[in-house]
Amino acid sequence: MFLGKIIGNVVATQKEVTLEGYKLLVVSPLALGPGDKKRDSLVAVDTIGAGIGETVLVSSGSSARNALKANVVADAAIVGIVDTVQIENDG
């Protein structure tokens, strides 16, 4: 799982039947510390009604498919909208 910011949406006039009814959003992963590497943005299936500008919790791989109904084709799913993040400073 990782935290990300929703930066856009994807409009698809045709898509896999199992994705019908789901919104597709573009997510930019957040770097949470100085050691985090910048990761590429990705498309995730929205399971909770998130929108552009929100910070979200994204599940990936088989865990993403478990968040959706059975047999959905997806590598990433938005599973939470984040209100706040608190990171302890070890310094």
C-alpha positions as CSV (number, residue, x, y, z in Angstrom):
1,M,0.0,0.0,0.0
2,F,1.0,3.6,-0.5
3,L,-0.3,7.1,-0.2
4,G,-0.9,9.2,-3.2
5,K,-2.6,12.4,-4.5
6,I,-5.3,12.2,-7.1
7,I,-4.2,14.3,-10.1
8,G,-6.7,13.4,-12.8
9,N,-9.3,11.0,-14.1
10,V,-9.5,8.7,-17.0
11,V,-12.4,8.6,-19.4
12,A,-12.8,5.4,-21.3
13,T,-15.7,5.0,-23.7
14,Q,-14.9,1.3,-23.8
15,K,-13.3,-0.8,-21.0
16,E,-13.2,-4.3,-19.7
17,V,-16.7,-5.4,-18.7
18,T,-15.7,-6.1,-15.1
19,L,-14.6,-2.4,-14.8
20,E,-18.0,-1.1,-15.8
21,G,-19.4,1.2,-13.0
22,Y,-16.0,2.0,-11.6
23,K,-14.3,5.4,-11.9
24,L,-10.6,5.4,-13.0
25,L,-8.3,8.0,-11.4
26,V,-4.7,9.0,-12.0
27,V,-2.7,8.9,-8.7
28,S,0.7,10.4,-8.1
29,P,2.5,8.5,-5.3
30,L,3.7,10.6,-2.4
31,A,7.3,10.6,-1.1
32,L,7.0,10.6,2.7
33,G,10.6,11.0,3.6
34,P,14.0,12.1,2.3
35,G,14.9,8.5,1.4
36,D,11.8,7.9,-0.7
37,K,12.3,7.7,-4.4
38,K,9.9,9.5,-6.8
39,R,7.5,6.9,-8.4
40,D,5.6,7.2,-11.6
41,S,1.9,8.1,-11.6
42,L,-0.6,5.3,-12.2
43,V,-4.2,4.6,-12.9
44,A,-6.2,3.2,-10.0
45,V,-9.8,1.9,-9.7
46,D,-11.8,4.1,-7.3
47,T,-13.8,2.0,-4.8
48,I,-14.9,4.8,-2.4
49,G,-15.8,7.9,-4.3
50,A,-12.5,9.9,-4.1
51,G,-11.9,13.0,-6.2
52,I,-9.1,15.1,-7.7
53,G,-6.9,16.8,-5.1
54,E,-7.5,14.3,-2.4
55,T,-4.8,12.2,-0.6
56,V,-5.7,8.6,-0.8
57,L,-4.6,5.1,0.3
58,V,-3.9,2.8,-2.6
59,S,-3.7,-0.9,-2.6
60,S,-1.8,-2.7,-5.4
61,G,-1.5,-6.2,-6.8
62,S,-3.7,-9.0,-5.6
63,S,-4.7,-6.9,-2.6
64,A,-6.3,-4.4,-5.0
65,R,-8.3,-7.1,-6.7
66,N,-9.5,-8.3,-3.2
67,A,-10.9,-4.7,-2.6
68,L,-13.0,-5.0,-5.7
69,K,-15.6,-7.6,-6.6
70,A,-14.4,-11.0,-7.8
71,N,-12.6,-11.3,-11.2
72,V,-12.0,-7.5,-11.7
73,V,-9.0,-6.7,-13.9
74,A,-7.0,-4.2,-11.8
75,D,-3.5,-3.6,-10.5
76,A,-4.3,-0.7,-8.1
77,A,-7.4,0.2,-6.1
78,I,-8.1,3.3,-4.1
79,V,-9.3,2.0,-0.7
80,G,-9.2,5.0,1.6
81,I,-9.4,8.8,1.7
82,V,-6.7,10.2,4.0
83,D,-7.6,13.0,6.4
84,T,-4.2,13.6,8.0
85,V,-0.7,12.0,8.1
86,Q,1.6,12.2,11.0
87,I,5.2,11.2,10.6
88,E,7.5,11.0,13.6
89,N,11.0,12.6,13.2
90,D,13.8,10.3,14.4
91,G,16.2,13.2,14.2
